Amino acid sequence: MFFYLYRDRALQWRWTLYAANHKKIADSGEGYNNKADAQHGIYLVMGTNTSTPIREG
């Protein structure tokens, strides 16, 4: 399982959560102007499982 943090075509920050089999299981649902805001969304979903890696693209 991993989070993928990226910029979309409108240069907004977004994230997607992928399962171990690389299937998409969640996404941010909205774009963020600031990378820190997108990361905060990841941490909210992550909860106490801080071992889930975040990959950037």
N, C-alpha and C positions, 0 to 999 in steps of 0.2 A: 504494500500500500504506500502511496506517496501523493503529495500535493504538487501540482504544477502551477507555478506563478508566471504569468506572461502579460504582455501588452497586446490589446486587440487592434484592429484596423483604425479605430478612432483614438488610438494611443491611451486608452483607459486600461488600468490594471485589473486583471481578473485571475481567478484561480479555479482549478478543477481537481477533484479528488479521484484518484484511480485506485482500483483494487489490485491485489497481487496478480490477477490475470489480465491486467491492463484495461479492464472495462471501467468506463466512467460511472461513478456512483453518486457524485454531487458536484455542483459548481457554484460560483459566487452569485449567479443570477442577476448581477448588475456590475457595471464597470465602476472603478474608483479612480479619482483624479490623482490620489497619492498612493504610492506603493505601501506606505506604512498602514493605510486604512485597509488595503487588501490583505496585508499580513495579519492585521488584527482579526479580520474575518476568519482567516485560517485558524488562528489560535482559539477563537470561540468554538469552532467545529472540533478542533483537536482536543480540547478539554485537558484532561490530565495525562493523555497519551502523547507526551512531547517527544517521543522517539520516532514519530512519523516524519520522514524526510520531506523537505521542500526543495523541489527542483525548479530552476528558472530557465526560461527560454526567451 
